[in-house]
Amino acid sequence: MKDMEPSQVVGSGKEYTLAYYDGSQRKIFVTDIETDFPEGKLIVSCTDPAGIITQCNQAFVDMSGYTREDLIGQPHSILRHPDLPKAAFADLWTTVQSGKKWHGYVKNLRKDGGYYWVYAVVVPNIRGGKIVGYTSVRRKPSRTKIESLIPVYADLKAKEAS
């Protein structure tokens, strides 16, 4: 994954370096600009077993701020926002790799440094008893639920840092 370009950030952004599970790192810029999830839309993407994006719909392209070409072939973690605790992603991966459906609230990072919240459902795609990938469908989240999770996620992040 390439570092974010400061010229692509809308507004002033805080710089972070994210470390990923595979040991790689990426420089990102994060703003406080939220993009509201559009009414009546679903974001859909498919990945291979390693989480590399293989397909995505136009709503995913629109909300992420990336082009389809930017997204296909990239790890889904390109959208990882630094506010989300590692425990959330660990739970997601443990659940789907065991062949079960996962659901939860996720704050995603846009290409321009902004963010958007989703309610995500991730299901393993199983063929012949083997997981061949994952499909994620995201819909508009409950604002009340988001507001209740923000301090919970912040507390988990603080515990990660200590």
FENLINBEL-V688230 format. One line per field, one symbol per residue. ss: DSSP state (h for helix, s for strand, l for the rest). phi: phi as a letter, one per 20 degrees, with the letter a starting at -180 (. if undefined). A space follows every 50 residues. Layout:
ss->???
phi->???
This chain:
ss->lllllhhhlllllsssssslllllsssssslllsllllllllssssslll lssssslhhhhhhhlllhhhhlllshhhhslllllhhhhhhhhhhhhlll lsssssssslllllsssssssssssssllsssssssssslllhhhhhhhh hhhhhhhhhhhl
phi->.effegfeeeneceecdeddgenfcbecccdeeedffffmdcecbccefe nefdbbefffgfffneegffefnefgfgefeffefggffffgfffffend fdbrecedeegenfbbecddcdcfedclmcfdrcddcdcfeffffgffeg fffffffffffe
